[in-house]
Amino acid sequence: MGVDWEELERVISDLVVAFVRKVRAEHPGERLYAAAISEFYAESGGRILSPMISVASEEWLASKARTVDETEARRWDAADWPWHFDPTESGNVWVGEVEEQATADNGQNWDRIYDHYLRTVAYACARARETLVADESVHPDFLVVPLDEEFALVPLALSPSQIATHFEFLLSS
């Protein structure tokens, strides 16, 4: 039996939504600008670890960055953001199911399954943003972004106008 990709997308989206709502409740005066799924780690043909869910606010960014260049450098560096959630801490085992499927049959399908997993994470980001904006948990400009090292997943989760506004460098590549 394979991974239930639709269920996995729902689970990941729900984790992001719950964490953003938690941060919102704990920091009501902060204007949250984004959540990210980042810190992806996988060993080709082997281990796949759970990524981190992070949230940042404009107030936090303004307190850390002193120049425009520094602001832009920190804006999408989720590892540096103030609020983090490691899904494994909640006993969540979804990434284990992906790893199990990917490493079955001596990992013959590892690349295909890992790629499907990454796409599912990106789709979960779009779904989480839709939920959070629809119920007014966040400002309409709030983003939920899958931040892999190459930014390859960003276009799967954001609209072309969001990419042009926040990740303009992706348009030139």
Buried (B, 14 or more C-beta within 10 A) or exposed (E): EEBEBEEBBBBBBBBBBBBBBEBBEEBEEBBBBBBBBBBBEBEEEEEBBBBBBBBBBBBBBEEBBEEEEEBEEBBBBBEBBBBBBEBBEEEBEBBEBBBEBBBEEEBEBBEEBBEBBBBBBBBBBBBBBEBBBEEEBBEEEBBBBBBBEEBEBBBBBBEEEBBEEBBEEBEEE
